[in-house]
Amino acid sequence: MNKGKILLGLVISLIAIGIIISASLLNKSHLDISAENAQIVISSNKLFEDFQNDETEANTKYLEQIIQVKGTIVDINIDKNKGVIALTSDDELGNVLCHLDSTETHKISLLHKGQSINIKGVCTGFLMDVILVKSVIIN
């Protein structure tokens, strides 16, 4: 009977810890990329090249970092009411895709292909293209 009380106490403790962790994650404030400094400033060509040459090392260096990327726009789209800007790389098969923060999508109408631009966002990795999310247009 003593083992049962200990087990019950342990289960209740684990549930309480789970609830506390979940609540803290849900209440975590939204990261405002425009107010944050970029940890890395790099060209779209170099960023793509680093991922293409050694994805593991690039993940270590860039993943979940706020990166400011300078590049030339090759494509502009709106996907699920959010803007996506593709920046050039030296590889014909891949680009740097910048998924704009919802507050930035209205700026797409001011952009055009071939334009040089600076964009800041959080790098989430490499899936044929390098992906930046929560991106904001710097210029």
N, C-alpha and C positions, 0 to 999 in steps of 0.2 A: 504494500500500500504506500510506503514511503517513496518507492521508485515512481509510482504513478503521479504523486504530487510534484516530484522533481521534474518529470517529463512534461506535465501540464504547465508548470512554471516556465520551463524552457521554451515551449511552443508559444505561450503568451508573450514572452520576451521577444522572440523572433518576429512575431506579428507586429508588436509595437515598434520595433526597430524598422521594419519594412514600411510601416505607415509614416514614420518620421522621415525616412529617406525619400519616400515618394512625395511627401508634402514639400520638402525643401527643394526638390527638383522641379516641381510644378510652379513653385513660387519664385524660381530663379528669374532675375530680371532679364529683359531682352537686351542683347548686346547691340549697341548702337555703333555700327562700323564707322559711320561718318565722324563720330566723336573720338574714335580710337586712332592711335598712331599705327602706321604699318610697321610690322616687325621686319619685313623684307621688301625692298624695292628692286624690281627686276623687269627685263623686257619679256614680252610674250614668247619670243623666239627662244630665249635662254631657258625660261621656265619649262616650256614643252621639251626642249632638248634634254634637260636634266632628267625629266621623267622617262623619256624614251631611252636614254642611255643606261640608267640604273634606277628603276622604279622604287626599289627598297630604300636606297639611300635618299632619293628625293622625298619619299614619304616621311622619313625621319626628319628631314630638313624643313619641309613645307606643310605637312599635314596639320590641319587645325590652326595654322598661323594666319594672321591678317597680312595679306600681301598686296602691295600696290604694283600693278602691272601696266606697262606702257606698250601699246601695240597699235596696229592698223586694223580697222574694222573690215571684216570680210563678209559678215552677215549680221542682220538684225531681225529678230523675230519676237513675237509675243506668244508665249505658251502658258496656258492656264491663267490668263490675266497678268502674267509677269513677263517683263522684258528679258530677252536673252541676247547678249552681244557676243559674237565670235571674233576673236582676235587672231591675227595671222601667226603662223609658225613657219619654219623653213621646210616642214614636211607637208606634202600635198594631202596626206590622209588625216591629219589631225590639226586641231586648233586649241586655243584656250577659250572655254565657254564661261562667260560671266553671267550668272543668273542674278538679275537685279533684285534688290530689296523692293517690296511693293510700293514704297514711297518714291522710288526712282523711275518707275516705268513710264510716267508721263513725259520724261525727258527724251524718250526715244525719237519722238517726232523732230527733234532738233539735230539728230545725227544722220550721217550718210556713210555708205560704203566708201572705203579708201581714206577715211578720216583718221588721223592719229589721235589717240585718246589715252588717258590715264584712268584706270579703274581700280578700286580697292575692295577686296572681299576676302572671305575665309576659304582657304583651299581644302577641298574635301577628297582630293585624289585624282586618279587617272583611269579613265574608261575610254580608250581611243582618243579622247580629248582630256586636257587638264580642266578640272571643274572648280570654279569659284562660286560661292553662294553668298547671299546677303550683300551683294555687291552694290557699291555706290560710285557714281561718276565723279571724278575729281575735277576734270576740266571740260 
